[in-house]
């Protein structure tokens, strides 16, 4: 048995509760590991398929959880963070039932059981929805921390005073983009954010020295400005409690961000299927067991706070509780397969946490009837005016991205908005798309309306994890959480110019993404209605701003009014016709319109306006009338969104077709810089006209 710690237990902590929770976590881990090792004799329905033990990590996590007492605190965690969840109120039954995939719990069988969440709106520490990818927990917590300062300082909500965001990560995660992006945000903005790094010196099998030089992130960050740092032994309960209390107090006081680095042992393989003996020696494993924090916790509390008999009684009591919870979890039914499609979108009801309050959504409902006689605006002006109106109407709206503030955006769409609405609401960010989208996720969960800008479609690639996690959040938490973020994203060819970096459209990537709405407006009026719909909606939305429309007067249209809301999934018949349906969207609408004018009333032109959802009914009704269909788009031909439309028409309108469905789109070649090369790739008015002529003649 470990020697008794000479320090007296700190009276500010409920050590009996800490001990019970840590022992419960250990007991549950031991039981799940045992079941995994005896799969051959254990009923399949009792085996946790994705088992990630927290053995060796639990004492420090539970101590941390005991300090997260604010009504608006939030934690972002990862797959080895179940002890924290237990300390914050996760029931033992849910803690085992969710990994078993049973009905109810934090995902209703939709997500692996170690990917937890805990919504506690305004009543205690919320645990933000975890993700399966390493490092993606950091930037959403930075967003929550910034939302805390916004609620407190701008919205003047005193209940946010002293609230903090805490993010948990292992030593492997300090090498990720998310960690460094969040660290930049937390320190440059002096956010109330605590980085909790539990270091077991193993990223599966890779040692910590490969993750950060010298294997100690705290030592490496000593010169990092505006960061309060503590470094210690996470197996020593007295030292752990002291360091964590110092860090939490620092962050709550408004003095800025803090980082605590605690060394802990990993008393298990990385996961259920992993066998650590393939990359660790018996001596290394045995050395870790000499650092087990539970015997150290017992030595710290016995006899200073409780007798040895009381400790043993507590162990038996906890064991009974865990076994009863396991039995109850096993008794739960399987989740309903009939409901697996619910909550991909927010059509049915608002999430428990995330997005505007219901009263605000009702107040900002708007109308789908445009005002008549509005001033003709260019596309760029229409977007700016809509942002301006919504910033004035809704104090929860924030607009941000690289160069969005003082400069007004690289396309000057946000020009003047920071000066009018203030730097707290329209602001520049560090150069990290991961940080922009991840930050927006945390803000949206905190009840704000973040309108982000990614300067060009291609630049969104570093944020791919965050974009995916945002889209699936409502579904994988079964409507416990949602993050209705708006992402403004220019793309497509420019005025007489293109290139592979700034001219990518690739809207199909987002049409294919789960949970996202995707708008590709072709004119200023539609841009107003669709952007406002996104900013007042329940779901995350991609709002494409075509570069050609931003750079020219193409797409100019009358302003439809300050309350105009255009629902997603409603196409526009640009012109009616009898012999051919042309379906398109974005800047191609203007080229198709010009080409169709040569054919009198033969061509019916449909502007989809949105590709997720898209108006199947309007397209099918038109094809049933004309008997022919041509889809024109700017994205690649192979697997472009035109393929989805063509397949739907071929399937659902087959008996009405007088000719094969055709597509006109760029060959699978990146967009080129020189004008001649650009025109050889992107559909031109001439080539559209030629294809129309050939189809009408069939």
N, C-alpha and C positions, 0 to 999 in steps of 0.2 A: 504494500500500500504506500502511496506517496506520502511524504512527510507533511505534517500539518503546516499550513501557511501561518507565519507569525502575525500577520496583520489581522485586525478585527474587522468583521464584515461591515461594510459601509451601511449605516442605518437608512440612507435615502433610498435603498433598494429593497424590494420585497423578495428576499432571498429564498424563502420557502416556495413562493410561486415560481421563481426562476428555476429552482431545482426540480420542481414537479414537471415543468414544461420541458426542460432539457432531458430529463429521464423519459418522459413520454415520447419525445422525438427519437431518442435512442432505442427505446423498446419497439417502436413502430418500424424503424429501420431494420433492426435485428430480425423481426418477424418477417418482413418482406424479403430480406436477403435469404432467410431460411427457406421460404417458399420457392424462391427462384432456384436455389441450389437443389431442391428436391422436386423439380418439375415432373419427373417421371412418375412420382407417386402422389402428386398434388393435383386435385381437380383443376382443369384448365381455367375455369372461371374464377379461381381463387388466386391466380398468378398475376402479379403486376408486370406487364410486359416491358415497360420502360421504368426501371427502378434506379433512382439516383440517390444513394445514401448520403446523409449529411453528418455521418459519424466523425467526430473530431471538430466539427464546426459549430455544434449546437449551443454550447454554453455562451460563446461570445455573441452569437446571433440573438439569443434570448435576452441577454443583458441589453443589447441594442434596442430590441423591441420594447423593453420596459421603459425606455426613455422617450419613445415616440407617442406622446400623450396629447398632442395638439389636435384640435377638431379638424384642422385643415392640413395636417401633415400628410405626406405621401411617400411611399417607398417604391423604388423600382428594383426588382430582384431577378434571380436567375434560377436555374434548375436545381441548385443545391441549397435553396433558401426556405425549405419548409419549416425549420425551427422558428424563423422570424414570423411566418404566417401563424403558427400555433401561438406564439406569444401575443399576437395582435387579435386573436379571437377566432381563428379557423378551428372548427370543431374537429375532434379526432375522427368522427365518422366521415366527414367530408375529406379529411386528410388522407384517408384510405379508400373511401368510396370513389373518389374521382380518378385516382390511379388505376382502380379496377375497371373504370369505364362505366360505372353505374349511372342511373338516372339522377338528375339533380346535381348538386355540387357546383363547382366553378366552371364547368364546361358542358355538363350533361352528356358526357361521352364523346365530345367532339374533338378534344385536344388531349395530348399526352398528359398524364396526371401530375407531372412535376411542373408543368407550365400553369402556375396558379394566378389567381387574382382575388381581390377582396374589396368590393365597393362599400364605402362607408361615408356617404356624402354629408359632410359637415358634422359628423358624429364621432370621428376618430380617424386614426391613420389609415388611409386608403392604400392598398397595394395595387399599383397599376398593372394592367395585363402583361404578364411575362411573355417572352417569345422564345422560340426554340433556337434562335441564332445567337451566337456569343457576341456580346458588346452592344447589342441594340437597346439595352435597357438604359443607357446613360443619357442620351439626348432628350428622351421624353421627360426624364426627371428634371433636367435643366429647364425644359419648357414649363413644367409644373412650378418650379421655383420662381421663374420669371412671372408666371401667372399670379403667384402669391404676392409679389411686389406690385403687380398691376391692380389686383383686387384691393390691396391695402392703400396704395398711394394715389391711384387714379379714380377707382370706384369708391374710395373712402369707406371700405368695409373694415371696421376695427377688429372683427373676429379673426382676420388673417394676421394680426400682429403676432410675431413670434413663430409663425408657421414655417415649416422647412420641408425640403425634399431630400430624401436619402436614397442613395443608389448603392446596391451591393454588387460586387464583382470579384472574381477570382484573379489570381496572378496572371493567368493567360489573357484575360480580357484587357489588360492594360496596354496591349499591343494593337488594339483595334482602333479603327477610325472613330467609332462612337465615343470611346474614352477620351481621346484627345480633343475631339470637337466639343464635348461637354465641358472638359476642363478649361478650354479657351473661353467658352461662354460664361462659366461660373466665375472665373477670375476677372475677366475684363468687365463684366457687368456687376461684380460683387453680389452674386446671387446667394440666397440662403439655402445652400446645398452642401450636403456631406457625402463625400466619397468614402465608402467602407470597402476596403480591399482585404479579403481574407486569403492569405497566401499559404497554400499547401505545397508549393514548389513543383506542382505537376499540372500541366495542361494536357489531360489524358496521360500521355507518356512523356511529353516534352518538358524538360526542366525550365525553371523560372529564368535562368540565365539566358535562355533563348528568347524570352519575352521582353526583357528589359535589361540593359547592361548592369552587371553586378547582382542581378536577381532581387533588387530592392527598389521599388518604385518610389518609396518615401524618401530615401536618400538621394535619388536622382532628381527629385523635384524641390530640393531644399532652396534653390535659387528662384523658384517660380513665384512671381509676384502675386500678392493678394491671396495667398493660400496658407492657411493654418495647418500644420502637419504634426501628427503624432505617430509614433512607431513603437510597437511593442509585441509582447508575447500573448497571443490570444488564448492560450491554455491556462494562464494565471488569472483567476477571477478578480482578484483585487486590482491588478494592473489594468486588466481589460475594462473594468467598471470605471476606474479613474480616468483613463484615456478617452473613453467614449463620452463620459460626462463632460469632460473639458471640451471636446469637439462639438457636442450638441449645444452646450451653453454658448460657445463662440458663435455658432451659426444662428441660434435663436436671438442673440443680442443684436443682430444686424451688422456684424463686423465682416461679413463676407463668407466665402467658402472655406471648407476644411476637408482634409483627407486624413484618414486613419488607416495605417497598415498594420495588420495583425497576423503573425505567423501561427498557423494551426496545422495539425496533422490530418492526412486523409487516411482514415482507418478502414478503407475498403477499396475495391476496384473503382474505376471511374464510373461505371454503370453496371447494370445487371449482366449484360453480355460480355463485358470486358473482363479480362484476366490479367491483373497487374503483375503476376509472377512472370509474365513474358518479358517485362521490361524493368522489374525491380528485384533486387536480391532479397533473400530471406532476412538478412541482417538489416537492410533498409526498412523493410516492413516492420520488423521487431522494434527498431529504434523509434518509429512513429508511435507504437503502442506505449512506449515509456512516457510519451507526452500526452496521453489521453487526458482531456480536460475534466472528465467526470470524476475520477478519483481525486483530482486536485480540488474540484468543487466540494467534494465530501470533506476533505481535509480542512478546507477553509471554513466550513460550517459546523463541523463536529469536532469538539464539543462547544465551540464558541457560541453557537446559536441554537443548536439542537443536539439531542443525545444520539448515540449510535443506534439505540432502539427506535427512536423516532425516525431516523433516516431509513432503517430497515422497514418500518411500518409504511413509510411514504413510498418506498420502492414497491411493496406489495400492493398498496392501494392504486398506484399508477398502473401497475401491470394489469390489475382487474379492470380498470377503466379502459385501457387500450384494447384488451381482449373483448370487452363488451362492445366497444365501438367497431371493432373489426367484424364481429358477428352482425351488428346492425348494418354495416356497409355491405356485407355479402348478401344480406336479405333484401337489399334494394333491387328493384327490377332493372332490366336493361333499358337503355334509352329508346324512345319511340322512333323507329325508322321512318314512320309516316311524317315526322316533324323535322327531318334532317335538313330540309330546304328552308326552314324558317330563319328569318333574321340575317339573310345575306344583305338585305337592304332594310331601311327603317320604315317600311311601308305600314307596318302594323301599329307600332307604338314607339315612343322614345325610350332610349336606354336608361338604366338606373343612373348612370353617370355619363356625361359627355354631351356637348352641345348646349344650345341656349335653353333656359328654362321654358316650360310650356307657355307661360303667360307672355313671354317675350315673343315667341313664335306666333302666337295669336295676334299680338299687337302689330306684328310686321308681316301680316299675311299677304297684302298686295292684291293686284288684279291682273288677269290675263288679257284685259282689253286695253290696247294701246291708246294713248291720247292722240288726237288728230292735230295736224298743223304745227308739229314741233319743229324746232330749228334743225336744219340738216347738219349733221356732224360727221366728221371723219371717224373711222373705226377707233383710232387711238383716243380721240376726244371723248367718244362715247364710253369707253372703258374707264377713263379718268373721271368722268362725271358720275358714273355709277358708283365708283369707289368713294368719291366725295360725298354723295348723298347718303350712302350707307354708313359711312363714318359718322356723319352728323346724326343719323337716325338711331344708331345702335351703339352705345358706348362700349359694348363688348367686342367690337370689330377692331382688329389690328392688321396692318399691312406691312409686310417686311420681306427682305431679301437682299441680295448683294446689289449695292448702288441704288437702292429704292428710295432712300431718304433724301439726302442733300442734293444729289444729282437728279433725282426723279426718274431713275431707271435708264437702262441703256437705250431704250426706245422712247424715253421721256413720257411714258404713260402716267407715271405717278408724280410728274413735275408739279411742284407747289403744294402737294398734299401735306408734307411734313411741316411746312411753314404755317399752314392753316390749322392743322389738327394736333401738332406737337410731336416731339421726338419719342414720346412714350407710346404713341399709337402708330406712327409711320416711321420705320427705322431701318437702318442698315444692319447687316449681319456679317459675321466672319465668312471667309470663303470656304464654306463647307455645305454642300447640298444635303449630306447626311444630317448635319446640324439644323438646317432650315426645316426639313420635314419632321425630324424627330422632335425638335422643339415645338413645332406646331401641334404634334400629337398630344404632348402633355398639356399644352394650353387649351386645346379643344376639350379634353377630358375635364379640365378645370372650369369649363363653362364659358370659355371665350370663343370668338369666331376669328381664327387666324386665316388671313388671306396671304398666301406666300407667293413669291415670284421665283421661278427658276429661269435664268436668263435665256436659255435656249433648250429645246427638247433634249439634245445630246447630253447636256450637263446634268440631267436628272439621273443618269446611270449610277453615280456613287450613292444615291439615295434609294436604290432599288429595294433594299431590305425594309427600310422604314415605310416605303410606299406599299409594299405587300402587307406588312404588319398592320398598317392603318386600315387597308381594305378588308382584311379578314377579322378585324377586332370584334365587331358586333356579332358575327356568326360564331366565332370560337369561344366567346364568353356567354353565348346564348342571351344576348341583349342586356348583359350587365354593364357593358361599356361600349361606347362609340366615340369616334373622333371625326366629326364632320369638318375636315380641313379642305380649304380651297387652294388649288395649285394653279396659278397662272403660268402658262408655259408657251412662249413663242416658238415657232418652228416653220418649216417650209421655205421655199425659195424666196429670195429677196428681189428687189427691183433690179432686174437685169443681172443678177448675180446669185451664185450659190456656192456651196462648199460642203464637205462631208461633216463639218463640226457644227455649223449654225443653221443648216438647211434641212436637217432630218425632220420628217413628220412622224412616222411610226406610231400613229394614233392607235393602230391595232393592238399594240402592246398593252395599252390601258383598257381598250375595249375587252381584251381577254382577261384583265385583272379582276379578281373577285372584289365585289363590294363597291366599285367605283362608278360614278357617273362621269360621262365624257362628252363635253360640248366642243363643237368645231364650227363656230358661227361664221357666216359669209358676209355679214353686213353689220353696220353699226346698231341698227334697231334690235336685231336678234341678240347681239352681244350684250346690250343692256338687260334684256329680259332674262337671258340665260345666266349671266353673272349674278344678277340679283336672286334668281331662283337658287343658285348654288349657295349664296351667302345666307339664305334664309331656310335652307333645307336640312334634312336629317342625316345626309350621307356625304362622304368625301367626294370631291368633284375635281376633275381635270378640266381646265378652261384653256383651250388652245387659242392663241392669238397669232394668226398667220402673219409672217414677216412682210409679205407683199402688201397686205392690207394695212399694216402698221406704217409702212414706208411711203404709201401713196394715198391718193384720194379714192382709190377703188374701194367699194364697199360702203361709201358714204350713204347715210339714210337719215330720215327725220327722227329726232329724239322722241321715244314713245311715252315719256313721263316718268316721274319719280317713284311711282308705285307699280310700274309694269313688271310683271313676273311671267316669264315664258316657261311653262312646264317642260321638263326634259321628255324626250320621246315623241314630240309632236313635229312632224315634217311640214314643210311648206311647198305647195305647188306653185312654182315660180311662173310657169306658163302652161296652159292646157294644150293638149294635142291629141291626135287620133291614131297615129301609126307607130309610134315608138316612145317608150318610156326611158328617159335618161335619169339615172340616179347618181347624185354626187353630193359633195359637202365642201366647206371651206372655200379657198380661193378658186378651186375648180368650178364653182358655181358661176363665176363671172365669165370664165372662158367657155363654158358650156352654153351659157345664155347667148353669147356673141355667135357661137357656131350655130345654134338652133335657129337664130333669126333668118338664116338663109332658106329655111324649109317651111316658111309660113306656119300653118297650123298642124303640121305633121308631128312635131315633137312635143311631148309632155315632159317637162323638166321638174324634177323633185329635188329639193334641197333638204337633206336629212336633218341638218342642224345639230343633232346629237347622234353619236354612234353607240352610246351605252346609257340608257336603252335606245333602240332605234325603232322607228315607226314602221313595223312590218305591214300593218294593215293598210297604210297609205300606199306603200309600194305595190303590194299585191292587188289592191283595187285598181291602180293605174295599169298594171300589166294585164289584168283581166280585160281592160278596155282596149288597150293598144295591141296586145299580142306579141310585143317585142320588148326587149330590155337590154340596155347598155349601161354598165356601171363605170364611171370615170373617177379615178382618184390619183392622188400624188404619191402615196406610199407605194412600196414595192408591189409588183404583181403577185409574186408567190406569197401565199398566206396573208395577203393584204385584206382589209376589211371587205373589199369587193367580193372576195371569195365567199364570205358568209352570206352576203346578199344574193349572189348568184345561186348558191346552193339552196337557199330558202325559196327563191322564185322557181327554180327547177323542180323542187319537191312539191310546193304548195300551189303553184299555178301552172303545172305542166300541161294540163289539157287546154289551157288558154293560149299557149305559145304557138306562134306561127314561124318562129325562127329560134335557133339556139341563143341562149343568154350569152352575152359577150362582155368582156372587161377591157378597158383601156387604161393602162397604168405604166409607170416606168418599168423597164427591164430591171433585173436585179443588179443594179449598178449604183454606187454611191452618187450623190448629187455633186455635179462638177462646178468648178469656179468660172471658167470662161463661158461667155454668153452662148456661143455656138454649141458648146458641149452641153450646157444646161438645157438648151432648147431641143437637143437631140435625145434627152432623157425624159424630161417632164412633158406630159401631154400639152400640146399647143392648140390654139383655136383651129389651125389648119388640119391637124391630124384628127381632132375631135370631129370636125365637119366631114372629113373623108370617111370616118367610121360610121357616122350617122347616115351618110348617103348610101353606103354599101348595105347597111342593115335595112333601111327603108325600102330598098330595091328588092330585097329577098321575098 
